[in-house]
Amino acid sequence: MSHRAAGWHIRLRTTSDHAGIEAVFKSCLVEFPWRRPETDEVLRLRRTLSGCDCLVAHEAQAGIIGFLTLEREKAYVAHLFVHDDWRLCGVASGLLAVARDLARASLQLDVDEQNQKALKAYKAMGWTEKVGANPARGGQRRLSGP
Ligand SMILES: CC(C)(COP(=O)(O)OP(=O)(O)OC[C@H]1O[C@@H](n2cnc3c(N)ncnc32)[C@H](O)[C@@H]1OP(=O)(O)O)[C@@H](O)C(=O)NCCC(=O)NCCS
């Protein structure tokens, strides 16, 4: 998927993308003061990357501007992060659309209850809460995509 006006495109990650993926992730973690120390979150990301599909949004000058990790068989999105400079221009919607095509099913993910920005974004994209589901962590909500 490409966004001609904004100049980014979405593709599967390669091993040379890992530094860019971690840079985006770390830049976003400052918005999650309630989460565990950064090193724990980065280790969790590395474990996920070693066993899951990962899509990246790439722009020629900026490099990696966003990424999504996907447990394809469960249609479960473990990470979705877009660099602050590239928000509100369809990167997350694009990553989710490509992930849905890969999974061939409606996607699910867990979002922290404190993460009001993300909850608003998912609502705008037509995601709904899956009541009675068991999110990965306490203090999260399980959402289902359209
Ligand atoms: C949440 C996040 C992934 C959204 O990424 P994005 O690329 O800006 O999202 P998009 O541009 O694709 O926007 C999708 C829709 O959500 C809306 N939206 C995005 N951010 C929003 C916000 N902060 N408040 C309200 N609506 C928002 C957009 O307006 C758009 O709606 P539309 O389709 O009606 O126009 C991004 O803000 C982010 O990376 N946040 C930090 C990490 C995070 O919270 N990840 C989610 C973990 S579960």
The ligand as an SDF file (V2000), in Angstrom:
LIG
                    3D

 48 50  0  0  0  0  0  0  0  0999 V2000
   -3.0170    5.5410   17.8970 C   0  0  0  0  0  0  0  0  0  0  0  0
   -2.0930    5.7130   16.6700 C   0  0  0  0  0  0  0  0  0  0  0  0
   -1.5350    4.3420   16.2700 C   0  0  0  0  0  0  0  0  0  0  0  0
   -2.9040    6.3160   15.5030 C   0  0  0  0  0  0  0  0  0  0  0  0
   -2.0420    6.4220   14.3770 O   0  0  0  0  0  0  0  0  0  0  0  0
   -2.3110    7.4370   13.1490 P   0  0  0  0  0  0  0  0  0  0  0  0
   -1.4260    7.0300   12.0310 O   0  0  0  0  0  0  0  0  0  0  0  0
   -2.2350    8.8480   13.6240 O   0  0  0  0  0  0  0  0  0  0  0  0
   -3.8410    7.1070   12.7860 O   0  0  0  0  0  0  0  0  0  0  0  0
   -4.5710    7.4440   11.3930 P   0  0  0  0  0  0  0  0  0  0  0  0
   -3.9890    8.7010   10.8180 O   0  0  0  0  0  0  0  0  0  0  0  0
   -4.5790    6.2460   10.5380 O   0  0  0  0  0  0  0  0  0  0  0  0
   -6.0200    7.7900   11.9050 O   0  0  0  0  0  0  0  0  0  0  0  0
   -7.0790    6.8200   11.9000 C   0  0  0  0  0  0  0  0  0  0  0  0
   -8.3350    7.4780   12.4310 C   0  0  0  0  0  0  0  0  0  0  0  0
   -8.1750    7.7430   13.8280 O   0  0  0  0  0  0  0  0  0  0  0  0
   -8.3670    9.1220   14.0990 C   0  0  0  0  0  0  0  0  0  0  0  0
   -7.4010    9.5040   15.1270 N   0  0  0  0  0  0  0  0  0  0  0  0
   -6.0740    9.2360   15.1450 C   0  0  0  0  0  0  0  0  0  0  0  0
   -5.5190    9.7380   16.2670 N   0  0  0  0  0  0  0  0  0  0  0  0
   -6.5260   10.3130   16.9510 C   0  0  0  0  0  0  0  0  0  0  0  0
   -6.5940   11.0150   18.1980 C   0  0  0  0  0  0  0  0  0  0  0  0
   -5.4720   11.2100   18.9370 N   0  0  0  0  0  0  0  0  0  0  0  0
   -7.8000   11.4830   18.6260 N   0  0  0  0  0  0  0  0  0  0  0  0
   -8.9110   11.2910   17.8890 C   0  0  0  0  0  0  0  0  0  0  0  0
   -8.9230   10.6170   16.6860 N   0  0  0  0  0  0  0  0  0  0  0  0
   -7.7400   10.1540   16.2340 C   0  0  0  0  0  0  0  0  0  0  0  0
   -8.0780    9.8190   12.7780 C   0  0  0  0  0  0  0  0  0  0  0  0
   -8.7130   11.0830   12.6860 O   0  0  0  0  0  0  0  0  0  0  0  0
   -8.6410    8.8270   11.7920 C   0  0  0  0  0  0  0  0  0  0  0  0
  -10.0470    8.9560   11.7560 O   0  0  0  0  0  0  0  0  0  0  0  0
  -10.8330    9.1240   10.3290 P   0  0  0  0  0  0  0  0  0  0  0  0
  -10.5940    7.8060    9.6170 O   0  0  0  0  0  0  0  0  0  0  0  0
  -12.2430    9.3520   10.7510 O   0  0  0  0  0  0  0  0  0  0  0  0
  -10.1690   10.2650    9.6540 O   0  0  0  0  0  0  0  0  0  0  0  0
   -0.9260    6.6960   17.0100 C   0  0  0  0  0  0  0  0  0  0  0  0
   -1.4740    7.8550   17.6130 O   0  0  0  0  0  0  0  0  0  0  0  0
    0.1550    6.1310   17.9260 C   0  0  0  0  0  0  0  0  0  0  0  0
    1.1020    5.4960   17.4580 O   0  0  0  0  0  0  0  0  0  0  0  0
    0.0320    6.3710   19.2350 N   0  0  0  0  0  0  0  0  0  0  0  0
    1.0580    5.9240   20.2090 C   0  0  0  0  0  0  0  0  0  0  0  0
    1.1180    4.4220   20.2780 C   0  0  0  0  0  0  0  0  0  0  0  0
   -0.2230    3.8190   20.5730 C   0  0  0  0  0  0  0  0  0  0  0  0
   -0.9910    4.3100   21.3920 O   0  0  0  0  0  0  0  0  0  0  0  0
   -0.4830    2.6960   19.8860 N   0  0  0  0  0  0  0  0  0  0  0  0
   -1.6910    1.9320   20.0830 C   0  0  0  0  0  0  0  0  0  0  0  0
   -1.4110    0.8410   21.0580 C   0  0  0  0  0  0  0  0  0  0  0  0
   -2.8390   -0.2090   21.2100 S   0  0  0  0  0  0  0  0  0  0  0  0
  1  2  1  0
  2  3  1  0
  2  4  1  0
  2 36  1  0
  4  5  1  0
  5  6  1  0
  6  7  2  0
  6  8  1  0
  6  9  1  0
  9 10  1  0
 10 11  2  0
 10 12  1  0
 10 13  1  0
 13 14  1  0
 14 15  1  0
 15 16  1  0
 15 30  1  0
 16 17  1  0
 17 18  1  0
 17 28  1  0
 18 19  1  0
 18 27  1  0
 19 20  2  0
 20 21  1  0
 21 22  1  0
 21 27  2  0
 22 23  1  0
 22 24  2  0
 24 25  1  0
 25 26  2  0
 26 27  1  0
 28 29  1  0
 28 30  1  0
 30 31  1  0
 31 32  1  0
 32 33  2  0
 32 34  1  0
 32 35  1  0
 36 37  1  0
 36 38  1  0
 38 39  2  0
 38 40  1  0
 40 41  1  0
 41 42  1  0
 42 43  1  0
 43 44  2  0
 43 45  1  0
 45 46  1  0
 46 47  1  0
 47 48  1  0
M  END
$$$$
